[in-house]
Amino acid sequence: MASMFMLFVAVLVALVAGGVGYVLGRSSVPLGPEDSTAIAERDAFIEQLRELAWQHRDVSPELSTIVIDEIATHHRRLSGPND
């Protein structure tokens, strides 16, 4: 059980780190038509990560909460200030 938990943690951390790195690396590049497809794929991937964290919250409630909160924070930052 502990090894399954550690594998889950490692996969989630790697996926979140990869997604954040991808977003940060792409933020300064001008967007073209093919980029809208890449953005849609990235958003779908992030949503899949969120769902994975939610579905496996019984394995690691604290880590799942952190992942879901980070995704929500990122979405709020992208939407800009709410005046």
Secondary structure as the mmCIF struct_conf table of DSSP 4:
data_model
#
loop_
_struct_conf.conf_type_id
_struct_conf.id
_struct_conf.beg_label_comp_id
_struct_conf.beg_label_asym_id
_struct_conf.beg_label_seq_id
_struct_conf.end_label_comp_id
_struct_conf.end_label_asym_id
_struct_conf.end_label_seq_id
HELX_RH_AL_P HELX_RH_AL_P1 ALA A 2 ARG A 26
TURN_TY1_P TURN_TY1_P1 SER A 27 SER A 28
BEND BEND1 VAL A 29 VAL A 29
HELX_LH_PP_P HELX_LH_PP_P1 PRO A 30 LEU A 31
HELX_RH_AL_P HELX_RH_AL_P2 PRO A 33 GLN A 55
TURN_TY1_P TURN_TY1_P2 HIS A 56 VAL A 59
HELX_RH_AL_P HELX_RH_AL_P3 PRO A 61 SER A 79
#
